[in-house]
């Protein structure tokens, strides 16, 4: 039977409850994931949404904070609901 150390060395360690929570509720998404979360294509996301968001850059990696997506949704919904159309 393999020890806990051996399992960790092979990258199969168990996640703590805190780590599992973050895994199921990420703080940030890739642009592709953000587009899917908004039910739009990546092209539509890049064209209409991306420039309105604050992004996190780590090297070449770009992340979209989930709070930024929520903020954008709130702002965008407020604009469209006030125009009198339903």
Order of alpha helices (4+ residues) and beta strands (2+ residues): alpha-alpha-beta-alpha-beta-beta-alpha
